Amino acid sequence: MALDTRTDRRPSFTGVLWRSTVGKKTAMAVSGIVMLLYLVVHMMGNLKIFFGPPDFNAYAAWLRTIGEPFLHHEWFLWIARVVLVVAVVTHAVAAYQLSRRDIAARPATYVHKRRRASYATRTMRWGGVILGLFIVWHVLDLTTLTVNPRAEAGHPYENVVATFSTWYGDVIYIVAMLALGLHVRHGFWSAAQTLGANRPGRDRLFKGLANVLAAVLTVGFIAVPVSVMTGVVS
């Protein structure tokens, strides 16, 4: 007679947390903050293009040497990329699963929707799709140089100028940055709510911060293609 050696395994705390709605919202909030910090730093680095090719190219080269000699060449850059990819995937998966869960929980006879909630949901959903597609384009354009016909390895300043010297490069980037602004505006506020930061009396503060962050990031990123188009950067 065979004995059943199987034992009941209790689900891990992480697994239980991830399967819960609160856990998924928390994962979205934390991963969103990680991406927001990256965007602020990335925007500041992009703006160095206004100081000319030597400064911008030196900045791009410095990114590959951060942490040396403790870290090997480009290790910091790859660590940052891995963290960013994990944050993006976590954010996207949690958003998708929460969306499906919300649809499944909605009564079939429910007809009337709150206009504001519906607008916010649509903005975040389509904004996320646009940004996801843009990330793929951006990597192919300025990292692998696959879709940038005039790109030259080792010349980041010239490659940025080459990208924004095409009408489609400008349109893709500007549309994506407008979507980013809307995404940050609503996402920052949602993250503050999820993490319990917007306590009574702080609503106006966090709404103001969300608007300022969205505006600064949008203008900061769009300033580069506009400057190339107008000849300020060439």
C-alpha positions as CSV (number, residue, x, y, z in Angstrom):
1,M,0.0,0.0,0.0
2,A,1.5,3.3,-1.1
3,L,1.7,6.1,1.4
4,D,0.7,9.6,0.4
5,T,3.8,11.6,1.2
6,R,2.4,14.9,-0.1
7,T,2.1,17.7,2.3
8,D,-0.2,20.7,2.0
9,R,1.9,23.8,1.1
10,R,0.7,27.1,2.3
11,P,0.9,29.8,-0.3
12,S,3.7,32.3,0.3
13,F,3.0,35.8,1.6
14,T,4.3,37.2,-1.7
15,G,1.9,35.0,-3.7
16,V,-1.1,35.9,-1.6
17,L,-0.2,39.6,-1.8
18,W,0.2,39.5,-5.6
19,R,-3.1,37.7,-6.1
20,S,-5.0,40.3,-4.1
21,T,-6.3,43.5,-5.6
22,V,-4.4,45.6,-2.9
23,G,-1.2,43.7,-3.8
24,K,-1.5,44.4,-7.5
25,K,-2.3,48.1,-6.9
26,T,0.7,48.3,-4.6
27,A,3.0,46.7,-7.2
28,M,1.7,49.2,-9.7
29,A,2.4,52.1,-7.4
30,V,5.9,51.0,-6.5
31,S,6.9,50.1,-10.0
32,G,5.4,53.4,-11.2
33,I,7.6,55.3,-8.7
34,V,10.7,53.5,-9.9
35,M,9.9,54.4,-13.5
36,L,9.1,58.0,-12.5
37,L,12.5,58.4,-10.8
38,Y,14.2,57.0,-14.0
39,L,12.2,59.4,-16.2
40,V,13.3,62.5,-14.1
41,V,17.0,61.4,-14.3
42,H,16.6,60.6,-18.0
43,M,15.1,63.9,-18.9
44,M,17.8,65.8,-17.1
45,G,20.4,63.8,-19.0
46,N,18.6,64.5,-22.3
47,L,18.7,68.3,-21.6
48,K,22.5,68.2,-21.7
49,I,22.2,68.1,-25.5
50,F,21.8,71.9,-25.3
51,F,25.4,72.2,-24.1
52,G,26.7,70.8,-27.4
53,P,28.2,67.5,-28.7
54,P,31.2,67.3,-26.4
55,D,29.2,67.5,-23.2
56,F,26.3,65.2,-24.4
57,N,28.7,62.6,-25.8
58,A,30.8,62.7,-22.6
59,Y,27.6,62.2,-20.5
60,A,26.6,59.2,-22.6
61,A,30.1,57.7,-22.2
62,W,30.1,58.4,-18.5
63,L,26.9,56.3,-18.1
64,R,28.9,53.3,-19.2
65,T,31.6,53.8,-16.6
66,I,29.5,54.4,-13.5
67,G,30.7,52.4,-10.5
68,E,34.2,51.6,-12.0
69,P,36.4,50.1,-10.8
70,F,34.1,48.4,-8.3
71,L,31.7,47.5,-11.2
72,H,33.0,46.4,-14.6
73,H,32.4,48.5,-17.7
74,E,28.6,49.0,-18.4
75,W,27.6,46.9,-15.4
76,F,25.7,49.7,-13.8
77,L,23.9,50.5,-17.1
78,W,22.8,46.9,-17.4
79,I,21.7,46.7,-13.8
80,A,19.6,49.8,-14.4
81,R,18.1,48.3,-17.5
82,V,17.1,45.1,-15.7
83,V,15.5,47.0,-12.9
84,L,13.6,49.2,-15.4
85,V,12.4,46.2,-17.4
86,V,11.2,44.4,-14.2
87,A,9.4,47.6,-13.2
88,V,7.8,48.0,-16.7
89,V,6.7,44.4,-16.9
90,T,5.3,44.4,-13.3
91,H,3.4,47.6,-14.0
92,A,2.0,46.3,-17.2
93,V,1.0,42.9,-15.9
94,A,-0.6,44.3,-12.8
95,A,-2.5,46.9,-14.8
96,Y,-3.8,44.3,-17.3
97,Q,-4.9,41.8,-14.5
98,L,-6.6,44.6,-12.5
99,S,-8.4,45.7,-15.7
100,R,-9.6,42.1,-16.4
101,R,-10.7,41.7,-12.7
102,D,-12.6,44.9,-12.8
103,I,-14.4,43.9,-16.0
104,A,-15.3,40.4,-14.5
105,A,-16.7,42.0,-11.4
106,R,-18.8,44.5,-13.2
107,P,-22.5,43.5,-13.4
108,A,-23.7,42.8,-16.9
109,T,-26.7,45.1,-16.5
110,Y,-24.5,48.0,-15.4
111,V,-25.0,50.7,-18.0
112,H,-24.3,54.1,-16.5
113,K,-20.6,54.8,-15.8
114,R,-19.1,57.7,-14.0
115,R,-17.7,60.0,-16.6
116,R,-14.5,60.9,-14.7
117,A,-13.6,57.3,-13.8
118,S,-14.2,56.2,-17.4
119,Y,-12.0,59.0,-18.8
120,A,-9.2,58.2,-16.4
121,T,-9.4,54.5,-17.2
122,R,-9.3,55.0,-20.9
123,T,-6.4,57.5,-20.6
124,M,-4.3,55.2,-18.5
125,R,-5.1,52.1,-20.7
126,W,-4.4,53.7,-24.1
127,G,-1.6,55.8,-22.7
128,G,0.0,52.6,-21.4
129,V,-0.3,50.9,-24.8
130,I,1.2,53.9,-26.6
131,L,4.1,54.1,-24.2
132,G,4.7,50.3,-24.5
133,L,5.0,50.6,-28.3
134,F,7.2,53.7,-27.9
135,I,9.6,51.9,-25.6
136,V,10.2,49.3,-28.3
137,W,10.7,52.0,-31.0
138,H,13.0,54.1,-28.7
139,V,15.2,51.1,-28.1
140,L,15.4,50.2,-31.8
141,D,16.0,53.9,-32.6
142,L,18.7,55.1,-30.2
143,T,20.0,51.9,-28.4
144,T,20.4,49.3,-31.1
145,L,20.2,52.0,-33.9
146,T,18.1,49.5,-36.0
147,V,15.5,52.0,-37.3
148,N,17.8,55.1,-37.4
149,P,19.2,55.1,-41.0
150,R,21.7,57.9,-40.3
151,A,22.8,56.6,-36.9
152,E,26.5,56.0,-36.2
153,A,27.7,53.9,-33.2
154,G,29.5,56.0,-30.6
155,H,28.0,59.3,-31.6
156,P,24.9,59.8,-29.4
157,Y,24.5,63.5,-30.0
158,E,24.6,63.0,-33.8
159,N,22.1,60.1,-33.5
160,V,19.6,62.1,-31.6
161,V,19.8,64.9,-34.1
162,A,19.4,62.3,-36.9
163,T,16.3,60.9,-35.3
164,F,14.6,64.3,-34.9
165,S,15.5,65.4,-38.3
166,T,12.8,63.1,-39.7
167,W,9.1,64.0,-39.5
168,Y,8.1,60.6,-38.3
169,G,10.7,60.6,-35.5
170,D,9.3,63.9,-34.2
171,V,5.7,62.7,-34.4
172,I,6.3,59.4,-32.7
173,Y,8.3,61.0,-29.9
174,I,6.0,64.0,-29.3
175,V,2.8,61.9,-29.2
176,A,4.4,59.5,-26.8
177,M,5.6,62.3,-24.5
178,L,2.1,63.8,-24.4
179,A,0.7,60.3,-23.5
180,L,3.5,60.1,-20.9
181,G,2.4,63.4,-19.3
182,L,-1.2,62.3,-19.0
183,H,-0.1,58.9,-17.6
184,V,2.2,60.5,-15.0
185,R,-0.5,63.0,-14.0
186,H,-3.1,60.4,-13.2
187,G,-0.6,57.7,-12.2
188,F,1.2,59.8,-9.5
189,W,-2.1,60.6,-7.9
190,S,-3.3,57.0,-8.0
191,A,0.1,55.8,-6.5
192,A,-0.3,58.4,-3.7
193,Q,-3.8,57.0,-2.9
194,T,-2.6,53.4,-3.0
195,L,0.3,54.0,-0.7
196,G,-1.8,56.0,1.7
197,A,0.3,59.2,1.2
198,N,-2.6,61.5,0.4
199,R,-4.2,61.8,3.8
200,P,-6.9,64.3,4.5
201,G,-5.4,67.8,4.0
202,R,-2.9,66.6,1.4
203,D,-5.1,66.2,-1.6
204,R,-4.4,69.6,-3.0
205,L,-0.6,69.1,-2.5
206,F,-0.5,65.8,-4.3
207,K,-2.7,67.0,-7.1
208,G,-0.4,69.9,-7.5
209,L,2.7,67.7,-7.5
210,A,1.1,65.4,-10.1
211,N,0.4,68.4,-12.4
212,V,3.8,69.9,-12.0
213,L,5.6,66.5,-12.6
214,A,3.5,65.8,-15.7
215,A,4.1,69.3,-17.1
216,V,7.9,69.3,-16.4
217,L,8.5,65.9,-17.9
218,T,6.4,66.6,-20.9
219,V,8.0,70.0,-21.7
220,G,11.5,68.7,-20.8
221,F,11.3,65.7,-23.1
222,I,9.5,67.5,-26.0
223,A,12.1,70.4,-25.8
224,V,14.7,68.2,-27.5
225,P,12.8,67.3,-30.8
226,V,11.4,70.8,-31.0
227,S,14.9,72.3,-30.7
228,V,16.2,70.1,-33.5
229,M,13.2,70.9,-35.7
230,T,13.8,74.7,-35.2
231,G,17.5,74.5,-35.6
232,V,18.4,75.4,-32.0
233,V,20.1,72.1,-31.8
234,S,21.9,70.9,-34.9
